Amino acid sequence: MTSAAIVENNNLNNNNSHHDDNLSDERGEKYLRELTKTFTGIDKPLKNARKCETLTDLIGELRKTFDSDHVNIEYVNHLMLSYQSNPSEWRKFAKFDRYRYTRNLVDAGNGKYNLMILCWNEGHASAIHDHADSHCFMKMLKGQLMETRFAWPKDATVNDDNGADIGKGQTADEEIEYNGDELEELSRSTLETNGVCYINDTLGLHRVENPSHTDVAVSLHLYCPPFDTCSIFNKANGKRTKCKVTFWSKFGKREPMA
């Protein structure tokens, strides 16, 4: 075989490999999204399953778990439950902002999930939001957070707004008249250190806030599949606005200001 033929054959093999990888990623993502229709989370770690002693262990085991097209989402939940917070491990990722809570990327999971640390100063809150048809696990590392869940509004109309921001406690353009019903509150719960809660769009919308006026809070979040846009909602009238979600820092380093 000539050198040119060898190069051409190698290129063909590489292209086929990339094609197979893309198909595998698509199958895995489709499978994960299908699971949001039935999965509601688990309350306790699985018996006799591997426990993660450190944050490094957790990241390594998550990467192994997401190598499969058919991720065991119950095992992912177990891993989040099994890890016990150790500030010396996550402190380098915990970046605070005076005016809003921050989203700090810890691991991008080869594009299959995002693991991030969110930092909440006193009284900081998110807007009411969905999760873009993905799974959301939230684990407390420090302090406590209050989660309020809401039912979806009857009107599914999406309003695009580049100024909308999930990091603000209220949605953008609230002064514009919108004839919708107030969102129905479903539940309220407080998440304590090392506790884990789970939500997906089948279970509703939620708002997360640090209820303390004296203590900060730090939480560990896993989103799978990852997403860079979601919808936020006006509590008073259910108005739905699409917005981008960004990172305050990645892997311990501040992201450039937009």
Beta strands, then each sheet from edge to edge (+ up, - down):
strand 1: 102-107
strand 2: 114-120
strand 3: 128-129
strand 4: 135-142
strand 5: 145-150
strand 6: 158-160
strand 7: 185-191
strand 8: 196-199
strand 9: 205-209
strand 10: 217-224
strand 11: 229-233
strand 12: 240-244
strand 13: 249-250
strand 14: 253-254
sheet 1: 8+ 4- 10+ 2- 1+ 13+ 14-
sheet 2: 3+ 11- 12+ 6+
sheet 3: 7+ 5- 9+
end
